[in-house]
């Protein structure tokens, strides 16, 4: 088993994993990611998305997709983990922890202040895992989002 930076040849496998994650998160109809979109985001002229994959027996079985954020209070960047997914049959093997460790190593090596992500409130196994590695829930914050028509309406105001 290995964890490494995502390669262009991994794009189709990673798109499949993202769609599996959407299914797991009970929102398969909300996931519209295509290989062309992911390839452009990861490997285009100005990539703003980055990723790692977990391989087992030569097959990509997990992924972590992330981008940079910035802490104005700390004055340095951090990593925001958009997606972390390991196939169900490979969970418990240490691959999820290895993916997070790779991102933690990126933070430490680059002098970033933090590694952050969201988790669904009902995902007790993930919450337990995250707490076991020392992650702290940010319960005092509420996430807000604008999409679709409300986003367009605000943009046009």
C-alpha angles and dihedrals in degrees: 000000000000139000118210143153114287117262128207089250088062096060098098092048092048092049087054091051092050090053090049088052091052089052091049090049090053094245108098093143091059095059112089100156115146130194090246091055094047093045091053093046094049103033107019126116094281108021115199096172125070134184152187129205133205116221128197122179090352093304127111104240102161142024145190118203117191147161137195124272128180131230110213089191093054095033095225141087127266136187122260110202107215098179134012116177137161121180112258094243090056098046116116091034095101096255095118091051090046091053091050091045089054090054092046088052089052089053095049095044093049096040094246117163103221152001114223138178143156127244128192113254092235095053096097096165091055093044091051091048093049092049090049091062093048101264115150123216114235094218095161093067128079120207117228126193137186118200141153116355098001088052092049092045092053092045090053096048 
